[in-house]
Amino acid sequence: MPVSSFELKRILRPNILALEPYRCARDDYSEGILLDANENSYGAAYRAEIAEASDGGAAPRISAGADEMSLHRYPDPLGREVKRRILELRPGVPSIDNVFLGVGSDEVIDLVVRITCRPGVDKILITPPTYGMYKVVASVNDVGVVKVPLVVDGGSFQLDTEAVVEAAVADPAIKVIWLCSPGNPTGTRLREEDVRRVLDSPFAGLVVVDEAYVDFLRPERGGSCAALVTEYPGLVVMQTMSKSFGLAGIRLGVGIASRELVYYLNNTKAPYNVSTLSLRVAREALSDAGLQKMRQVTRCLAAQRDEYLIPELKRLPHVGAILGGNDANFVLCRFVDGAGSPSNEIAKGLYTEMAENRGLVVRFRGLDHGCEGCLRITVGTAAENATVVATLRSLLSAIA
C-alpha cells in the first residue's frame, strides 16, 4: 500500500473516533480573573504567607511573590511552550500540533495501544530484545503480542526487516509495530533504511520508533527520525526528558506524529496530565542554556563510554565482548566461562554480589534474546565508572 493511502481512521478504535473529549477550563482561556475551574484563588497553601487584611481580618491576602509558579492554577493542558521549544530541538517537525506530551514515555506507549487496539482482538508487534513496557502495556490492555526477534549474530541487533514486514502484513490484527532505536538493552541504532522499508511496506498500522537514547548517538551514526513524520502519517517517534536531559524525576515523555494522531492522543489523555512543575523544569531544560548543557553532558558520557568504560571492560578476565552498537548511555557486557561460552551463572553472580554486598547496582539481562551472559551497565561519572571496573576486576579475578 503506498504511503499516501494510509488512513489513520481505519486503525483507530471506533470509540476513540466517537469520543467527545473532556473540555478543560484552560482550553479556552488562561488569563484574567479566573473563576471558571474551581481553583483556590488564594494560592498554594503550603507556600503562601497569609496575613490579616486591613479590614480587620475579614479576608486573608497572599504576600507578593509567594506563589510565583501559580501552583493554585491548572497547567496548560497541552504544554504549548514546551512544545515550541521541542521544535527547536528537533528541526523538521513542522508544528506544535505534531507534538504530544505525556507522563513519561510510558503514557505515550499506553495511549498508542489504547486508541488502536481492541482488547482481546488486536495485537502489537515487537522485536526482542527490546524495552519491556511494550509487552507490559499490551498485557494490561489484553492485547496480543507478536514477536519477530532482531538479528543478533555477532551482537548486531538489527531488524530482520523482511520478517517484520511479512508478519505485520500477514496479520490484520496487528495494529502497532514497536521499534526501539537506539535499542534497550541493545544500545544499537536501527538502520534508517530498514525503518523506511517497514514504513514503505503495505502494513496499514502505526510504526512507533522509540528514541529515548537518541541524543547519545555519535554524529556520524545519524540522528532522530522525528522529521520523517512529514513523510509518513503512520509514524510515531517517541522521545523523553529522562535520559540525555537527566530529568527522569519529572516524568515527561514526547510523542511526535501527524497532527491527526496527536489530536486523538490529546482527546484520550487525562485533562491535565503533565504538571506545572514538570512543564516549568522542561522549559528551562529546553532553553538555549539548557540545550547547551545537555549536549555537553551527553558528549561527556559518550567519551566516558568510548574512551574509558568499554576499553577497560574489554581488558577484564571473563569478558567475552561488548555487544551492540554502543549508541546509548549504557553498554551491554557479555561474560563468558573458561571455555569462552556466554555464562548467565557468572553474570547473575556478579549482579547479585555487587548489588547486595558492594553497593553497586547494574542490570542483569541474560534472559533476553541474544543477551545470554550479559549485564547492562549504565555509563556513570568518571568516579562511578572507575568503581565498576575495579569491582568487576576484583570479582572476576577470583573466578577460576
Residue, then its C-alpha position, 0 to 999 in steps of 0.5 A: m500500500p503506498v504511503s499516501s493511502f494510509e488512513l489513520k481512521r481505519i486503525l483507530r478504535p471506533n470509540i476513540l473516533a466517537l469520543e467527545p473529549y473532556r473540555c478543560a477550563r484552560d482550553d479556552y482561556s488562561e488569563g484574567i480573573l479566573l473563576d471558571a475551574n474551581e481553583n483556590s484563588y488564594g494560592a498554594a497553601y503550603r507556600a503562601e504567607i497569609a496575613e490579616a487584611s486591613d479590614g480587620g481580618a475579614a479576608p486573608r491576602i497572599s504576600a507578593g511573590a509567594d506563589e510565583m509558579s501559580l501552583h493554585r492554577y491548572p497547567d496548560p493542558l497541552g504544554r504549548e511552550v514546551k512544545r515550541r521549544i521541542l521544535e527547536l530541538r528537533p528541526g523538521v517537525p513542522s508544528i506544535d500540533n505534531v507534538f504530544l506530551g505525556v507522563g513519561s514515555d510510558e503514557v505515550i506507549d499506553l495511549v498508542v495501544r489504547i486508541t488502536c487496539r481492541p482488547g482481546v482482538d488486536k495485537i502489537l508487534i515487537t522485536p526482542p530484545t527490546y524495552g519491556m513496557y511494550k509487552v507490559v502495556a499490551s498485557v494490561n490492555d489484553v492485547g496480543v503480542v507478536k514477536v519477530p526477534l532482531v538479528v543478533d549474530g555477532g551482537s548486531f541487533q538489527l531488524d530482520t526487516e523482511a520478517v517484520v514486514e511479512a508478519a505485520v502484513a500477514d496479520p490484520a490484527i496487528k495494529v502497532i509495530w514497536l521499534c526501539s532505536p537506539g535499542n534497550p538493552t541493545g544500545t544499537r541504532l536501527r538502520e534508517e533504511d530498514v525503518r523506511r522499508v517497514l514504513d514503505s511496506p503495505f502494513a496499514g498500522l502505526v510504526v512507533v520508533d522509540e528514541a529515548y537514547v537518541d541524543f547519545l548517538r555519535p554524529e556520524r551514526g545519524g540522528s532522530c527520525a522525528a522529521l520523517v513524520t512529514e513523510y509518513p502519517g503512520l509514524v510515531v517517534m517517541q522521545t523523553m526528558s529522562k535520559s540525555f536531559g537527566l530529568a527522569g524525576i519529572r516524568l515527561g515523555v514526547g510523542i511526535a506524529s501527524r497532527e491527526l494522531v496527536y489530536y486523538l492522543n490529546n482527546t484520550k489523555a487525562p485533562y491535565n496530565v503533565s504538571t506545572l512543575s514538570l512543564r516549568v523544569a522542561r522549559e528551562a531544560l529546553s532553553d538555549a542554556g539548557l540545550q547547551k548543557m545537555r549536549q555537553v553532558t551527553r558528549c561527556l558520557a559518550a567519551q566516558r563510554d568510548e574512551y574509558l568504560i568499554p576499553e577497560l571492560k574489554r581488558l577484564p578476565h571473563v569478558g567475552a565482548i561488548l555487544g551492540g552498537n554502543d549508541a546509548n548511555f549504557v553498554l551491554c557486557r557479555f561474560v563468558d566461562g573458561a571455555g569462552s561460552p556466554s555464562n548467565e551463572i557468572a553474570k547473575g553472580l556478579y549482579t547479585e554480589m555487587a548489588e547486595n554486598r558492594g553497593l553497586v547496582v547494574r542490570f542483569r539481562g541474560l534472559d533476553h534474546g541474544c543477551e545470554g551472559c550479559l549485564r547492562i551497565t549504565v555509563g556513570t561519572a568518571a568516579e562511578n565508572a572507575t568503581v565498576v571496573a575495579t569491582l568487576r576486576s576484583l570479582l572476576s579475578a577470583i573466578a577460576 
